[in-house]
């Protein structure tokens, strides 16, 4: 049995979600890894011990019944559920004047509505555990005006608002809610664009340290929030963007 309890992570098979899953498993948490394909985290440096603490579940975060079913399956494993990381997301861009309503709704369904619904489903489990931590993965785009990214920026701004409202409403139950907002992060899905070409040249000029972040940067922060267990820290958006969002 885990000494820490179970943390549920959405979008946990690759990228930032996978790095977070392994980081928490390394700390002794059991991790329920939700993804569309139901795969275990793909992280090159993951130890066998950490992977053994991970259990994969197939889940479509845009469907409330899918989330509810998986949360019930995780609870049936017998350990207290002590945390949730809402990491699953999608990035669709296009000219605002012609951006389709279908794409707009897809972005909000995946990036925002799923966060709200997941938090609703985790609530009774965290109450039963005497409290816990919810970490929502937002984006530093939540405070920027970015061409062709209206839906994405708005969806991530909404994640910050959800975080603040739930932090206030659920504080009396011992539930803390934090929004972790990354900047440009290199993952296995975007590595080519982030390491060469126009985007890399742009980031070299815009990021004060000239290098984009890594999935491990985000994972270390999320791990620290769970391990440090700071009761008075809640409702905040914490940016991990190499200071790009405040650079002038």
Helices and strands as residue ranges (DSSP letters): E 6-10, H 15-26, E 30-35, H 48-52, E 54-58, H 64-75, E 81-86, H 101-108, I 109-113, H 114-128, E 132-137, G 140-143, H 150-170, G 171-173, E 175-182, E 185-186, H 191-195, H 198-206, E 213-214, H 215-228, E 237-240, G 244-246
